[in-house]
């Protein structure tokens, strides 16, 4: 079956590609190294497999606002 991209999928793919191009070279290298190591070994990954590297404690309001690039008050809402 040929690869089909729906318009919404194509917009997402283009957005992701642009984001990859906008990354620093070092970050791009890390991304591709992770893909090469862990890649797409199977069709379904559990929540733990995907998020095991993320810390288990909740983010602080300050950390969340910095990550989302919004004001702390926006996160509180």
C-alpha atoms as a printed R data frame, in Angstrom:
   type eleno elety resid chain resno      x      y      z
1  ATOM     1    CA   UNK     A     1  0.000  0.000  0.000
2  ATOM     2    CA   UNK     A     2  1.516  3.352 -0.967
3  ATOM     3    CA   UNK     A     3  2.237  5.897  1.723
4  ATOM     4    CA   UNK     A     4 -0.643  8.366  1.934
5  ATOM     5    CA   UNK     A     5 -0.472 11.688  3.700
6  ATOM     6    CA   UNK     A     6 -3.697 13.449  4.513
7  ATOM     7    CA   UNK     A     7 -3.577 17.268  4.430
8  ATOM     8    CA   UNK     A     8 -3.568 17.500  8.239
9  ATOM     9    CA   UNK     A     9 -0.842 14.853  8.442
10 ATOM    10    CA   UNK     A    10  1.225 16.688  5.865
11 ATOM    11    CA   UNK     A    11  0.941 19.946  7.814
12 ATOM    12    CA   UNK     A    12  2.098 18.136 10.935
13 ATOM    13    CA   UNK     A    13  4.948 16.453  9.078
14 ATOM    14    CA   UNK     A    14  6.051 19.756  7.594
15 ATOM    15    CA   UNK     A    15  5.884 21.425 11.004
16 ATOM    16    CA   UNK     A    16  7.991 18.677 12.583
17 ATOM    17    CA   UNK     A    17 10.507 18.845  9.734
18 ATOM    18    CA   UNK     A    18 10.807 22.626 10.146
19 ATOM    19    CA   UNK     A    19 11.275 22.207 13.905
20 ATOM    20    CA   UNK     A    20 14.058 19.700 13.266
21 ATOM    21    CA   UNK     A    21 15.750 22.116 10.865
22 ATOM    22    CA   UNK     A    22 15.480 24.880 13.471
23 ATOM    23    CA   UNK     A    23 17.296 22.747 16.076
24 ATOM    24    CA   UNK     A    24 20.913 23.302 16.895
25 ATOM    25    CA   UNK     A    25 23.129 20.768 15.144
26 ATOM    26    CA   UNK     A    26 24.031 19.126 18.459
27 ATOM    27    CA   UNK     A    27 20.352 18.625 19.328
28 ATOM    28    CA   UNK     A    28 19.659 17.225 15.864
29 ATOM    29    CA   UNK     A    29 22.500 14.746 16.337
30 ATOM    30    CA   UNK     A    30 21.017 13.645 19.677
31 ATOM    31    CA   UNK     A    31 17.584 13.237 18.084
32 ATOM    32    CA   UNK     A    32 18.855 11.085 15.244
33 ATOM    33    CA   UNK     A    33 20.998  9.041 17.618
34 ATOM    34    CA   UNK     A    34 17.907  8.244 19.704
35 ATOM    35    CA   UNK     A    35 15.950  7.346 16.565
36 ATOM    36    CA   UNK     A    36 18.813  5.131 15.404
37 ATOM    37    CA   UNK     A    37 19.061  3.370 18.786
38 ATOM    38    CA   UNK     A    38 15.413  3.066 19.678
39 ATOM    39    CA   UNK     A    39 13.764  3.936 16.398
40 ATOM    40    CA   UNK     A    40 10.569  2.355 15.409
41 ATOM    41    CA   UNK     A    41 11.168 -1.139 16.692
42 ATOM    42    CA   UNK     A    42  7.497 -1.892 17.068
43 ATOM    43    CA   UNK     A    43  4.083 -0.440 16.273
44 ATOM    44    CA   UNK     A    44  2.941  0.191 19.844
45 ATOM    45    CA   UNK     A    45  4.839  1.550 22.830
46 ATOM    46    CA   UNK     A    46  3.508  1.639 26.380
47 ATOM    47    CA   UNK     A    47  3.336  4.897 28.309
48 ATOM    48    CA   UNK     A    48  6.298  3.805 30.432
49 ATOM    49    CA   UNK     A    49  8.422  2.986 27.391
50 ATOM    50    CA   UNK     A    50  7.815  6.428 25.926
51 ATOM    51    CA   UNK     A    51  8.115  8.486 29.088
52 ATOM    52    CA   UNK     A    52 10.530  6.445 31.233
53 ATOM    53    CA   UNK     A    53 13.275  9.068 30.935
54 ATOM    54    CA   UNK     A    54 11.069 11.888 32.190
55 ATOM    55    CA   UNK     A    55 11.239 12.465 35.875
56 ATOM    56    CA   UNK     A    56  8.405 11.162 37.990
57 ATOM    57    CA   UNK     A    57  7.798 14.265 40.097
58 ATOM    58    CA   UNK     A    58  5.495 17.007 38.816
59 ATOM    59    CA   UNK     A    59  6.931 20.144 37.279
60 ATOM    60    CA   UNK     A    60  6.919 23.301 39.358
61 ATOM    61    CA   UNK     A    61  4.860 26.219 38.046
62 ATOM    62    CA   UNK     A    62  8.091 27.987 37.104
63 ATOM    63    CA   UNK     A    63  9.440 24.951 35.199
64 ATOM    64    CA   UNK     A    64  6.142 24.430 33.401
65 ATOM    65    CA   UNK     A    65  5.883 28.077 32.372
66 ATOM    66    CA   UNK     A    66  9.464 28.073 31.083
67 ATOM    67    CA   UNK     A    67  8.865 24.863 29.119
68 ATOM    68    CA   UNK     A    68  5.604 26.160 27.635
69 ATOM    69    CA   UNK     A    69  7.106 29.619 27.121
70 ATOM    70    CA   UNK     A    70  4.180 31.331 28.810
71 ATOM    71    CA   UNK     A    71  3.737 33.411 31.944
72 ATOM    72    CA   UNK     A    72  3.317 31.602 35.245
73 ATOM    73    CA   UNK     A    73 -0.174 33.093 35.618
74 ATOM    74    CA   UNK     A    74 -1.179 31.407 32.342
75 ATOM    75    CA   UNK     A    75 -0.103 28.024 33.689
76 ATOM    76    CA   UNK     A    76 -2.068 28.632 36.881
77 ATOM    77    CA   UNK     A    77 -5.257 29.252 34.908
